[in-house]
Amino acid sequence: MEAASLKVFVDEFGQPNLDVSKADVGTHFVLVAILVNATEIAAARSAVEAVRAKQFQSGEMRAKRLAKNLDRYRAVLGELNDIPFKFYAIAVDKREIRVESGLAFKD
């Protein structure tokens, strides 16, 4: 994929707060970028929408809705497999970040 012809979609999961001792703060932060060639964006959107409509009927696709049914999870991933995109993800264990690092400041 050539950088000039890419569309990038980014999403995150988790809270930026590093104080994982708080009840509502998870230990991990996940960042995902999905890359699609600009020339294939319409086809990719259409294909993703078809999977969403078939597997989720209404609302957005959420892994949380698949967590209790691994066969359905595999089916969704299998259907997404043929769509022309790449993704990059990083999961950070916030317990490993030094408090004195610059990452302690949300901005």
Phi, psi and omega in degrees: 000130179272132187303322184291340184252020183259146166249135183238132177243130185237140175215157180228161174223133179113172180256145179287346181299130181270352180278084184285359177284345178285144185300325185263013181247119180282166182275347184233153174232130183239135178234131182231137174237128177252128183247131180226135174300136181302327181288344181250008186297317181296315180294320180295315178300316181297317181293319178295318179298321178296319177295316180300313181297320181289314189269335186237353181056296180226158180080180183275161176285126180223127179302329180304326180283350180253349191304329184268000182225088185295329178295318178293322178302312179298321180297316179298313179298321178298319179291325179285339185301328183275355181281135184283087176211163172234155176221153176231139181219150174222134175244127183248127173276106186295342178291341181269357181272128178291134182300328182280358179286164178295343180287352179288346182254119186305319181294000000 
